């Protein structure tokens, strides 16, 4: 089948063998040098590790609470969590105040007007707090509808 094809390897193999048979002192080193890259490539490909598909874990949702707990137990748990949250926020506020005191001491030691800086910082914090409260009120629809007249309440002036 390959005898009549142009992809017949027999003439190439015969040509290689005729050249390899000739007495040449470099034929073996050249053959070894030619085989080294292929050997390294096949070694690297054979050394690869294939990891199969991992098992998908079985998921169980919220196993930390008892599904049979009563409303009173839920309320008690929420109160306890709120107390922990309040303690954490209080501790963070203490740390922030301690930082401000340290920066005030550093500023006073370097000759800065720390009272003016503190007043500006308090104004910025108050503005940020007011903006956050306004954003929340707008988000949850808690704006005072009684103080602001709606478009339907206004009478035409003409």
Secondary structure, 3 states (H helix, E strand, C coil): CCCCCCCCCHHHHHHHHHHHHCCCCCHHHHHHHHHHHHHHHHHHHHCCCCCCCCCCCCCCCCCCCCCCCCHHHHHHHHHHHHHHHHHHHHHHHHHHHHHHHHHHHHHHHCCCCHHHHHHHHHHHHHHHHHHHHHHHHHHHCCCCCCCCCCCCCCCCCC
